[in-house]
Amino acid sequence: MGRRTHVVQAAAAPALLLVLVQLLASTSPVAVAAGPPFSCGAPFSAPFCDRKLPIEQRAGDLVSKLTLEEKISQLGDESPAVARLGVPAYKWWSEALHGVGWSKGIHLNGPIRAVTSFPQVILTAASFNPQLWYRIGRVIGTEARAVYNNGQAEGLTFWAPNINVFRDPRWGRGQETPGEDPTMTGKYAAVFVRGVQGYGMAGPINTSDLEASACCKHFTAYDLENWKGVTRFSFDAKVTAQDLADTYNPPFKSCVEDGGASGIMCSYNRVNGVPTCADQNLLTKTARGDWGFNGYIASDCDAVAIIHDVQGYAKEPEDAVADVLKAGMDMNCGGYVQTHGLSAIQKGKITERDIDRALHNLFTIRMRLGLFNGNPKHNRYGNIGADQVCKQKHQNLALQAAQDGIVLLKNDANTLPLSKSRVSSIAVIGHNVNDATLLRGNYFGPPCIYVTPLQALQWYVKDAKFVAGCNAAVCNVSNIGEAVHVASSADNVVLFMGLDQNQEREEVDRLELGLPGMQETLINSVADAAKKPVILVLLCGGPVDVTFAKNNPKIGAILWAGYPGQAGGIAIAQVLFGEHNPGGRLPVTWYPKEFTAVPMTDMRMRADPATGYPGRTYRFYKGNTVYNFGYGLSYSKYSHSFVSKGTKPPSMVSTDGLKAIESAAGAVSYDVEEIGAEACDKLKFPALVRVQNHGPMDGRHPVLLFLRWPNATDGRPASQLIGFESVHLKAAQVAHVEFEVSPCKHFSRAAENGRKVIDQGSHFVGVGEDEFEMSFMA
């Protein structure tokens, strides 16, 4: 028998924990499948099989033994076997955005039929907890290797994480990202990648062994799917050097430098006229040269064909092949390079050396994964078996991720938490409340268990009546009358509203920011009929304008729960009934409906008062919000303050000897590169924050450290997140959180030419309501 996906029935047991224990205990034993194919077993004894040699040398030897036709055949995401050399076929395309996912290279239809399914990334990000993100990466890397070792994967290269900045609230794939802040997104990228690849959360990067390979995508300035006829395939993103330097590229820089990513995916779009996969400055000079990237670069799927067929950038198919290989791309997702590679050589567009360069990078990755080290059962990760998939601690982590990400947006008069002893009946209304598939988001695999919010709530309240209210998220068919009737007779009412993958997903952007269809009418009607203020739970990735609910006194509480994964139903119920204290914070700004007047195609981050352009994200947006970045309530009260004895910034930093740069507006700044690494290191100082939970409940709490300038002129952000940490505090407990502040990194901003500069004058570091000042003076 294979591992099953368990669907929890509402009446399975009266106690939630008992149900979970029974589920885990009843998981069927996993049969051991045939192992995966491998290279360098007997009788092959070529240098590329010699583990004593450096991998660079081994990869070079293998490439040298391939014929030209064999070489070209290896340049697609489906690489055929080279039987005469004992090289098996390999599939590069596998997915692991928030758990091992269905994809070309993964087959979850054998003995292993389920994997741990974590919340969609945008909700996990709301925890502001890098340790949690790292642990999720570790689980995914382990389960990926287990699936491979069990013979159900044809590759170990996983195309995650998605670290494009969530620039526009309408973007259909914003749900896949850690949010709108480049610092936070970069930190997520680094620790997630380290987890997947088997590295420590910090410290040195292992350049020879990979548990699995992570790939940071989509490089760069990619955040549009299909908006009013403009598609990601044809879109030419006009991006300033300033915005590239301080918004679009930093997450990728962190992914490479801090995370040691072994893969990068270039995007479909053009940036300033040049397709990213054909941009040598981006792929070779920036990623490999400036950041020291050591891995392979893949195109998004069919992106090479699009360069010719859609964008018209390349005159002939062979020109497209030449453009990408000379730019530094190594592998084409799709068959375009395999189809036109030979004719590109025959026409003199490329040389065999261009192909060898790409193959060297590709085979190096496969060797770092241990796939040329003989039987994998005898190698470093060979003992990771199917019993490592859906382990109880993995499922507990999925529950924790959902719990810690849920954001409490409103809680008038302590509407929440509900009391289990006082709620005798509850009305549960919503199209998404009894469909576990709607909790998954996109790029998912089959989860270990399914638990819907309705099922979880029925464990707490025996008399729980369910009405869908809408036919689906689109809500173009509604049974408001039935919902009103049920709501009017219940002690409490919980509405589950929001979006689904028909409104936001790959290839689908939204046109509006409100709740779809008749959802708002349904919510208000139910709220008017209910005995008490109702509770609204929002299941969506991107933000929605719920100003009406925020201001309606008959709606007592609002929760945002994203797409919370396999344990999402349990987590929501635990928050509603006070078994978990919510501590999530929004990783994106929630804009009003009027923001849709801003074209999605306008890539500018900074506001332009002359034209009325409002800017984007909390760093630059000048306009009204529904909820701010970093906003979130709790059942407890917390306080923050700097501890003077542990916070030791220099009161003033002298800029004597540094060349001053004066902007057109008269602002004076100093180039960070001119300051130099040694001087920058000497400027670092600790900032110690005292955090107290004033009760009444224990809880996990994100501590966010911001920098602000005296003004937001001359292209400065209004504020900038420079550090964050998540701490768990018992009621009345005090903790101290120490941040290392690096002025050269944290106080600098991008000038118009993209270079990092530090402004002369005051800088303010703040946490909560407390802040201190540090000045750079001539």
ZAMARGU-4260 file (C-alpha; in steps of 0.2 Angstrom, whole numbers, plus 5000, padded with zeros to 4 digits):
<rodrens>
0) 5000/5000/5000 | 5006/5018/4996 | 5005/5033/5007 | 4988/5040/5006 | 4981/5057/5007
5) 4969/5058/5021 | 4953/5067/5021 | 4947/5072/5038 | 4928/5069/5041 | 4920/5081/5053
10) 4913/5068/5064 | 4929/5057/5065 | 4933/5061/5083 | 4927/5074/5096 | 4945/5081/5100
15) 4956/5089/5087 | 4972/5082/5094 | 4965/5064/5095 | 4960/5066/5076 | 4977/5071/5071
20) 4986/5057/5081 | 4975/5044/5074 | 4978/5051/5056 | 4997/5050/5058 | 4996/5033/5066
25) 4985/5026/5053 | 4997/5032/5038 | 5000/5016/5028 | 5018/5010/5027 | 5027/5015/5011
30) 5033/5002/4999 | 5051/5004/4993 | 5051/5007/4974 | 5065/5004/4963 | 5079/5016/4965
35) 5083/5030/4954 | 5095/5028/4939 | 5113/5034/4941 | 5130/5036/4933 | 5147/5029/4936
40) 5142/5012/4942 | 5153/4997/4935 | 5160/4996/4922 | 5163/5015/4920 | 5179/5021/4927
45) 5182/5037/4917 | 5189/5053/4925 | 5171/5060/4926 | 5167/5046/4938 | 5183/5049/4949
50) 5176/5056/4965 | 5194/5061/4971 | 5195/5074/4956 | 5188/5091/4958 | 5170/5092/4951
55) 5175/5106/4939 | 5188/5094/4931 | 5175/5079/4931 | 5162/5090/4922 | 5175/5096/4909
60) 5180/5077/4906 | 5162/5072/4903 | 5158/5087/4891 | 5174/5083/4881 | 5168/5065/4878
65) 5151/5070/4870 | 5148/5072/4852 | 5141/5088/4845 | 5124/5081/4843 | 5124/5074/4861
70) 5130/5090/4868 | 5115/5100/4859 | 5103/5086/4866 | 5107/5091/4884 | 5102/5109/4882
75) 5084/5107/4886 | 5074/5103/4902 | 5072/5085/4896 | 5089/5079/4893 | 5090/5062/4885
80) 5102/5048/4890 | 5119/5045/4883 | 5119/5027/4885 | 5137/5024/4878 | 5144/5034/4893
85) 5131/5027/4906 | 5123/5044/4908 | 5104/5042/4911 | 5091/5054/4906 | 5087/5069/4917
90) 5073/5081/4919 | 5077/5098/4926 | 5060/5104/4929 | 5053/5100/4946 | 5043/5112/4958
95) 5044/5115/4977 | 5037/5132/4980 | 5028/5127/4997 | 5031/5108/4997 | 5036/5096/4983
100) 5024/5099/4969 | 5017/5090/4954 | 5029/5093/4939 | 5037/5085/4924 | 5051/5077/4935
105) 5040/5072/4950 | 5028/5057/4950 | 5018/5056/4966 | 5008/5042/4959 | 5018/5027/4966
110) 5022/5021/4983 | 5023/5040/4989 | 5007/5048/4985 | 5007/5063/4997 | 5020/5076/5003
115) 5019/5089/5017 | 5010/5104/5010 | 5015/5121/5018 | 5005/5137/5017 | 5007/5147/5001
120) 5022/5158/5003 | 5014/5174/5006 | 5006/5168/5022 | 5022/5160/5028 | 5031/5176/5025
125) 5018/5185/5037 | 5027/5176/5051 | 5042/5187/5049 | 5051/5171/5055 | 5067/5167/5046
130) 5070/5151/5057 | 5053/5145/5051 | 5057/5148/5033 | 5073/5139/5034 | 5065/5124/5043
135) 5052/5123/5029 | 5066/5123/5016 | 5075/5109/5026 | 5059/5098/5026 | 5056/5101/5007
140) 5074/5097/5003 | 5073/5081/5013 | 5056/5075/5006 | 5062/5080/4988 | 5077/5068/4991
145) 5066/5055/4998 | 5055/5055/4983 | 5070/5054/4972 | 5078/5040/4981 | 5061/5031/4980
150) 5062/5031/4961 | 5048/5044/4959 | 5058/5058/4953 | 5068/5061/4937 | 5078/5075/4944
155) 5083/5085/4959 | 5083/5103/4952 | 5068/5112/4960 | 5062/5129/4952 | 5059/5138/4968
160) 5058/5151/4977 | 5049/5164/4968 | 5057/5180/4974 | 5050/5194/4963 | 5045/5209/4973
165) 5026/5210/4975 | 5025/5227/4967 | 5007/5228/4961 | 4993/5221/4972 | 4984/5214/4956
170) 4998/5203/4951 | 4992/5185/4950 | 5008/5177/4956 | 5011/5188/4971 | 5004/5174/4982
175) 5020/5164/4978 | 5031/5178/4984 | 5037/5183/5002 | 5029/5201/4999 | 5034/5218/4994
180) 5049/5222/5004 | 5066/5218/4995 | 5076/5215/5012 | 5063/5203/5018 | 5061/5194/5001
185) 5080/5193/5001 | 5081/5185/5018 | 5067/5173/5014 | 5077/5168/4998 | 5093/5165/5007
190) 5087/5154/5021 | 5074/5145/5011 | 5088/5140/4998 | 5100/5135/5012 | 5087/5124/5019
195) 5082/5115/5002 | 5100/5113/4998 | 5105/5105/5014 | 5116/5120/5021 | 5116/5127/5038
200) 5105/5142/5041 | 5121/5153/5042 | 5139/5150/5040 | 5149/5143/5025 | 5141/5136/5009
205) 5145/5119/5004 | 5150/5120/4985 | 5152/5102/4982 | 5136/5093/4989 | 5118/5097/4987
210) 5103/5088/4995 | 5092/5096/4982 | 5095/5111/4970 | 5085/5127/4973 | 5082/5140/4959
215) 5078/5158/4962 | 5066/5165/4949 | 5061/5175/4939 | 5077/5186/4936 | 5072/5201/4934
220) 5058/5214/4936 | 5045/5201/4932 | 5028/5204/4940 | 5015/5205/4927 | 5005/5190/4919
225) 4991/5197/4908 | 4984/5214/4911 | 4972/5222/4899 | 4980/5213/4884 | 4998/5215/4889
230) 5006/5198/4893 | 5022/5193/4901 | 5028/5186/4885 | 5028/5203/4876 | 5030/5215/4890
235) 5045/5227/4890 | 5048/5233/4908 | 5055/5250/4908 | 5065/5251/4924 | 5077/5264/4930
240) 5094/5260/4937 | 5089/5266/4954 | 5074/5254/4955 | 5084/5239/4949 | 5097/5243/4962
245) 5086/5245/4977 | 5070/5235/4973 | 5071/5222/4959 | 5088/5215/4960 | 5092/5214/4979
250) 5082/5198/4982 | 5092/5189/4969 | 5109/5196/4975 | 5104/5190/4993 | 5099/5173/4985
255) 5116/5171/4977 | 5128/5179/4990 | 5119/5174/5006 | 5110/5158/5001 | 5122/5150/4989
260) 5108/5146/4976 | 5113/5134/4963 | 5100/5140/4950 | 5093/5155/4943 | 5079/5157/4931
265) 5078/5171/4919 | 5061/5178/4915 | 5050/5180/4900 | 5049/5199/4900 | 5061/5211/4892
270) 5070/5224/4903 | 5073/5241/4894 | 5071/5232/4877 | 5082/5217/4881 | 5075/5200/4885
275) 5082/5195/4902 | 5088/5178/4895 | 5098/5187/4882 | 5105/5200/4893 | 5124/5197/4896
280) 5125/5211/4907 | 5112/5204/4919 | 5117/5185/4918 | 5136/5185/4916 | 5142/5202/4922
285) 5130/5205/4937 | 5125/5187/4943 | 5141/5178/4939 | 5153/5193/4940 | 5147/5204/4953
290) 5138/5192/4964 | 5149/5177/4961 | 5135/5165/4956 | 5141/5147/4954 | 5127/5137/4946
295) 5116/5135/4931 | 5104/5148/4923 | 5088/5141/4916 | 5076/5150/4905 | 5057/5151/4909
300) 5048/5138/4899 | 5048/5143/4880 | 5056/5160/4884 | 5069/5157/4871 | 5056/5153/4857
305) 5047/5169/4863 | 5062/5180/4860 | 5060/5176/4841 | 5041/5171/4840 | 5033/5184/4850
310) 5045/5198/4854 | 5054/5199/4837 | 5070/5203/4846 | 5079/5189/4836 | 5077/5189/4817
315) 5080/5170/4816 | 5078/5155/4827 | 5096/5153/4827 | 5099/5171/4833 | 5088/5168/4848
320) 5099/5153/4852 | 5115/5163/4850 | 5108/5177/4860 | 5104/5167/4875 | 5120/5156/4875
325) 5131/5170/4873 | 5122/5180/4887 | 5126/5166/4899 | 5110/5155/4899 | 5114/5137/4901
330) 5097/5127/4899 | 5082/5131/4889 | 5065/5125/4897 | 5058/5119/4881 | 5065/5111/4865
335) 5070/5127/4855 | 5089/5126/4858 | 5089/5108/4855 | 5079/5110/4839 | 5089/5125/4832
340) 5106/5123/4841 | 5115/5113/4826 | 5109/5125/4813 | 5115/5139/4824 | 5132/5132/4823
345) 5131/5128/4805 | 5127/5146/4802 | 5141/5153/4812 | 5130/5161/4825 | 5138/5151/4840
350) 5153/5140/4842 | 5155/5123/4851 | 5164/5132/4865 | 5147/5142/4869 | 5139/5125/4871
355) 5153/5118/4881 | 5152/5132/4893 | 5133/5129/4896 | 5135/5110/4898 | 5150/5112/4910
360) 5138/5122/4922 | 5124/5109/4919 | 5134/5094/4923 | 5143/5102/4938 | 5125/5104/4946
365) 5121/5085/4943 | 5138/5080/4950 | 5135/5091/4965 | 5119/5082/4968 | 5129/5066/4968
370) 5121/5059/4953 | 5138/5054/4946 | 5144/5045/4961 | 5138/5028/4958 | 5124/5020/4968
375) 5115/5034/4978 | 5111/5022/4991 | 5129/5022/4997 | 5131/5041/4996 | 5128/5055/5008
380) 5109/5057/5006 | 5106/5039/5001 | 5098/5034/5017 | 5084/5047/5016 | 5069/5035/5013
385) 5050/5036/5010 | 5048/5036/5029 | 5054/5054/5029 | 5039/5060/5019 | 5024/5066/5029
390) 5033/5064/5046 | 5023/5070/5061 | 5036/5084/5064 | 5034/5090/5046 | 5016/5091/5048
395) 5017/5100/5064 | 5028/5112/5055 | 5015/5115/5042 | 5002/5118/5056 | 5014/5131/5064
400) 5017/5140/5048 | 4999/5142/5046 | 4996/5147/5064 | 5011/5160/5064 | 5006/5168/5047
405) 4988/5172/5051 | 4985/5190/5053 | 4972/5198/5064 | 4966/5214/5055 | 4952/5219/5066
410) 4946/5214/5083 | 4933/5226/5090 | 4927/5224/5108 | 4937/5208/5109 | 4926/5199/5097
415) 4939/5186/5097 | 4944/5174/5104 | 4928/5164/5105 | 4924/5154/5120 | 4922/5135/5117
420) 4910/5134/5132 | 4899/5148/5128 | 4897/5145/5109 | 4883/5132/5107 | 4879/5136/5089
425) 4889/5143/5075 | 4884/5148/5057 | 4899/5145/5045 | 4896/5153/5028 | 4907/5153/5013
430) 4911/5145/4996 | 4928/5140/5002 | 4925/5134/5019 | 4922/5116/5015 | 4934/5113/5000
435) 4952/5109/5005 | 4958/5111/4988 | 4955/5130/4989 | 4968/5131/5004 | 4982/5126/4993
440) 4986/5141/4982 | 4996/5135/4966 | 5011/5125/4963 | 5006/5112/4976 | 5008/5093/4978
445) 4995/5081/4986 | 4995/5085/5005 | 4997/5072/5019 | 4980/5077/5026 | 4965/5087/5020
450) 4956/5097/5034 | 4944/5110/5029 | 4939/5125/5040 | 4921/5118/5042 | 4928/5101/5048
455) 4939/5110/5060 | 4926/5121/5067 | 4914/5106/5069 | 4926/5099/5081 | 4924/5114/5092
460) 4905/5117/5090 | 4893/5102/5088 | 4879/5113/5081 | 4888/5121/5066 | 4877/5125/5051
465) 4885/5127/5034 | 4879/5138/5019 | 4890/5141/5004 | 4883/5158/5001 | 4891/5159/4984
470) 4894/5147/4970 | 4912/5151/4970 | 4924/5166/4973 | 4917/5174/4958 | 4901/5174/4967
475) 4889/5178/4952 | 4877/5166/4959 | 4872/5168/4978 | 4860/5161/4990 | 4860/5176/5002
480) 4842/5173/5009 | 4848/5155/5015 | 4864/5163/5023 | 4854/5176/5032 | 4841/5164/5039
485) 4855/5152/5046 | 4865/5167/5052 | 4850/5175/5062 | 4848/5159/5072 | 4866/5155/5077
490) 4876/5161/5092 | 4890/5166/5081 | 4893/5168/5063 | 4910/5166/5054 | 4911/5171/5035
495) 4924/5164/5024 | 4927/5175/5009 | 4941/5180/4997 | 4948/5174/4981 | 4953/5158/4972
500) 4965/5153/4958 | 4952/5159/4945 | 4955/5176/4951 | 4974/5176/4954 | 4986/5164/4947
505) 5000/5162/4934 | 4994/5170/4918 | 4979/5179/4927 | 4980/5196/4935 | 4966/5205/4943
510) 4958/5221/4936 | 4949/5225/4953 | 4954/5225/4971 | 4937/5223/4979 | 4929/5206/4984
515) 4922/5198/4968 | 4904/5198/4963 | 4891/5198/4977 | 4903/5194/4991 | 4901/5211/4999
520) 4883/5211/4998 | 4882/5194/5006 | 4894/5199/5020 | 4884/5215/5024 | 4867/5206/5023
525) 4873/5192/5035 | 4881/5205/5047 | 4864/5214/5048 | 4855/5198/5052 | 4867/5191/5065
530) 4864/5192/5084 | 4882/5198/5087 | 4895/5206/5077 | 4901/5193/5064 | 4919/5187/5060
535) 4926/5188/5043 | 4940/5176/5037 | 4949/5181/5021 | 4957/5167/5010 | 4967/5175/4997
540) 4985/5179/4991 | 4984/5196/4985 | 4977/5211/4996 | 4958/5215/4994 | 4950/5232/4998
545) 4938/5227/5013 | 4936/5245/5019 | 4917/5242/5020 | 4921/5228/5033 | 4934/5238/5042
550) 4922/5252/5045 | 4906/5241/5049 | 4903/5239/5067 | 4893/5224/5064 | 4909/5215/5058
555) 4918/5213/5074 | 4934/5204/5068 | 4943/5201/5052 | 4957/5188/5049 | 4968/5186/5034
560) 4973/5168/5032 | 4981/5168/5014 | 4980/5150/5006 | 4985/5141/5022 | 4990/5124/5016
565) 4986/5106/5022 | 4983/5112/5041 | 4975/5128/5037 | 4958/5123/5043 | 4965/5118/5060
570) 4975/5134/5062 | 4961/5145/5058 | 4949/5136/5070 | 4963/5137/5084 | 4965/5155/5081
575) 4946/5158/5082 | 4944/5149/5098 | 4960/5156/5107 | 4971/5140/5106 | 4983/5150/5096
580) 4987/5169/5098 | 4989/5177/5081 | 5005/5186/5078 | 5006/5187/5059 | 5010/5204/5051
585) 5005/5209/5033 | 5020/5207/5021 | 5011/5219/5008 | 5002/5235/5008 | 4983/5233/5006
590) 4978/5247/4994 | 4961/5255/4991 | 4951/5251/4975 | 4956/5267/4967 | 4974/5261/4965
595) 4968/5251/4950 | 4969/5268/4940 | 4988/5266/4941 | 4994/5256/4925 | 5001/5239/4930
600) 5014/5242/4917 | 5022/5257/4925 | 5037/5250/4934 | 5042/5265/4943 | 5043/5263/4962
605) 5045/5281/4967 | 5030/5293/4967 | 5029/5307/4955 | 5019/5322/4962 | 5020/5331/4946
610) 5009/5318/4937 | 5000/5311/4952 | 5009/5295/4951 | 5007/5288/4969 | 5022/5276/4970
615) 5022/5258/4975 | 5024/5248/4992 | 5026/5256/5009 | 5043/5262/5005 | 5037/5275/4991
620) 5018/5275/4991 | 5010/5292/4994 | 4992/5288/4996 | 4978/5281/5007 | 4979/5262/5012
625) 4967/5250/5019 | 4980/5241/5029 | 4999/5245/5030 | 5014/5234/5027 | 5018/5226/5044
630) 5001/5228/5052 | 4993/5215/5063 | 4985/5213/5079 | 4986/5200/5093 | 4976/5194/5108
635) 4990/5201/5119 | 4998/5218/5120 | 5017/5221/5117 | 5029/5235/5120 | 5046/5238/5113
640) 5061/5249/5118 | 5079/5251/5114 | 5091/5246/5129 | 5103/5260/5130 | 5117/5249/5137
645) 5116/5237/5123 | 5113/5249/5109 | 5129/5257/5105 | 5129/5268/5089 | 5142/5281/5086
650) 5132/5297/5089 | 5141/5305/5074 | 5151/5298/5059 | 5164/5309/5052 | 5165/5310/5033
655) 5182/5319/5032 | 5192/5313/5017 | 5177/5307/5007 | 5171/5314/4991 | 5154/5322/4993
660) 5141/5320/4979 | 5128/5333/4978 | 5111/5330/4969 | 5102/5342/4959 | 5091/5345/4974
665) 5106/5350/4984 | 5107/5334/4995 | 5125/5328/4999 | 5129/5310/5000 | 5144/5298/5000
670) 5147/5283/4989 | 5147/5267/4999 | 5161/5259/4988 | 5172/5274/4992 | 5170/5271/5010
675) 5177/5254/5008 | 5174/5237/5016 | 5186/5239/5031 | 5178/5256/5036 | 5161/5249/5034
680) 5164/5235/5045 | 5170/5247/5059 | 5154/5256/5058 | 5143/5241/5063 | 5135/5242/5080
685) 5122/5232/5090 | 5105/5238/5093 | 5097/5229/5108 | 5078/5229/5109 | 5068/5225/5125
690) 5051/5216/5121 | 5038/5213/5133 | 5022/5203/5132 | 5009/5212/5143 | 4997/5198/5141
695) 4985/5190/5144 | 4990/5176/5132 | 5007/5168/5127 | 5011/5172/5109 | 5024/5173/5095
700) 5028/5191/5090 | 5038/5198/5076 | 5050/5213/5080 | 5052/5224/5065 | 5067/5236/5065
705) 5065/5251/5053 | 5076/5265/5046 | 5068/5282/5042 | 5076/5298/5035 | 5071/5315/5040
710) 5062/5317/5024 | 5057/5306/5008 | 5064/5318/4995 | 5078/5315/4983 | 5072/5297/4980
715) 5073/5292/4998 | 5061/5279/5004 | 5049/5285/5017 | 5055/5271/5028 | 5065/5255/5026
720) 5064/5238/5035 | 5082/5234/5040 | 5079/5219/5052 | 5066/5208/5059 | 5065/5193/5071
725) 5051/5183/5078 | 5051/5179/5097 | 5039/5168/5108 | 5034/5176/5124 | 5024/5170/5138
730) 5012/5182/5146 | 5022/5195/5156 | 5038/5188/5149 | 5052/5200/5144 | 5065/5196/5130
735) 5079/5205/5122 | 5082/5204/5104 | 5099/5210/5097 | 5101/5217/5079 | 5117/5220/5070
740) 5116/5237/5062 | 5127/5240/5047 | 5126/5259/5042 | 5134/5255/5025 | 5121/5242/5021
745) 5106/5248/5031 | 5108/5267/5030 | 5112/5268/5011 | 5100/5271/4997 | 5101/5269/4978
750) 5106/5285/4969 | 5098/5288/4952 | 5113/5280/4943 | 5110/5264/4954 | 5125/5266/4965
755) 5123/5265/4984 | 5126/5281/4994 | 5124/5287/5012 | 5116/5304/5014 | 5124/5317/5025
760) 5114/5321/5040 | 5102/5312/5052 | 5096/5294/5051 | 5083/5287/5063 | 5082/5269/5068
765) 5065/5264/5076 | 5056/5249/5083 | 5038/5252/5088 | 5036/5269/5095 | 5055/5271/5100
770) 5069/5277/5090 | 5087/5284/5091 | 5097/5295/5079 | 5114/5293/5070 | 5122/5307/5060
775) 5134/5307/5046 | 5142/5324/5046 | 5156/5333/5036
</rodrens>
